[in-house]
């Protein structure tokens, strides 16, 4: 007798299955429209418009006042660095904060 078991994945810190709706939305940018959004050429303009649209959607979702408040990063380390640097830039007590920030290699081998 074979017992079917549901697979449960507990390591979502490492990676997470992408929602099929996200795959559908992103597929054109993996296959057809893969230009650099910072470039002046037509391919870049298509991608830049998509990034602008995505930024506006996230802005509306989180209720940000300005679209430049939405920053897309490539992963956890870049996101953490951006958050720390933004906090430092926003603080009038920047020098005191710098003495209290530390990092560790515990996150990665």
N, C-alpha and C positions, 0 to 999 in steps of 0.2 A: 504494500500500500504506500503510495506517495502522498505526502501531505504538502500542499501548496502553502508557502509562507510569504507574507508581504515583506518586502525589503524595506528596512528602515536605515536611513543614512544619518549618522550623528556628527559628521565632521564638516558642518557647514562653515566653520571658520576657515577651512582650507579652500573650499570651493562649493558652489551651490548650483544645482540644476537651473538652467535659464528657463523662465516662463515661456511657453510657446508663443504668446503674444509679443514678447520682446524679440524672440527669434524672427518672427514675421516682420516686425517693424525694422529690425536691423539688417536683415538679409540683403536688401538692395545695396547697402553700404559695404558689404563684404564681397559683393559680386559685380556690381555695376558702377556705383558712385563711390569711389574710394579715393577721391582727391583730397589734398591737404586743404582744410578749411581756411588756412591763413594765406593761401596762394591766390594770385590774381586771375588765374585761368578759369575757364568755364567749369571744369570738373570741381575745382575748389569752391566755386560759388554755389554749386548745388549742395555740397556738404555744409558749407557755412550757413546756408539758409536752413538746413535741417537742424544744425546745432542751435541756431537762434530760436527756432520753433520749439525745440526740446527745452531750452533754457526758459522760455516763456511759459511752457506747460508746468515746469517745476516751480517757477515763481508763483503761478496761480495756485498750485497745489499746497505750497507751504505758506502762502500769504506774504511773500517778500515784497517790500515796497519798490525795489529797483531790480531790473534784470541782472545788473552787474554784481548783485549779492549772491548769485548762483554761480558756483565754481565747480566745474567737472574735473575730477582727477583720475589718474590711472589705477589707483589702488590704495591700500591701507597706509603704507608708509608715507606716500605723497600727501594723503589726506591728513594724517597726523601732523606732518611738518607744516602744512598749510594752516591748520588750526592753531598750532603753537605760535607761528609767526604772526598770524592775524591777531591773536590775543596780545602779543607783545606790541604790535603796532597800535592797537586800540587803547593801550594802557598808559595813563600818565605816570604810573609808577613802574615804568619799564625796567629800570635798573634793579629795583628790588625783585621783580618777577624773574629776571634772568638768573639771579642767585638761587631761586627756588625751583627751577626747571631742570630735570635730569632725564636721562634716557638709559635704557638697559638693553643688553643683548639677549635677554631671557626670551624675547618673542621668537627669535629664530635660532637655529643651531649655529 
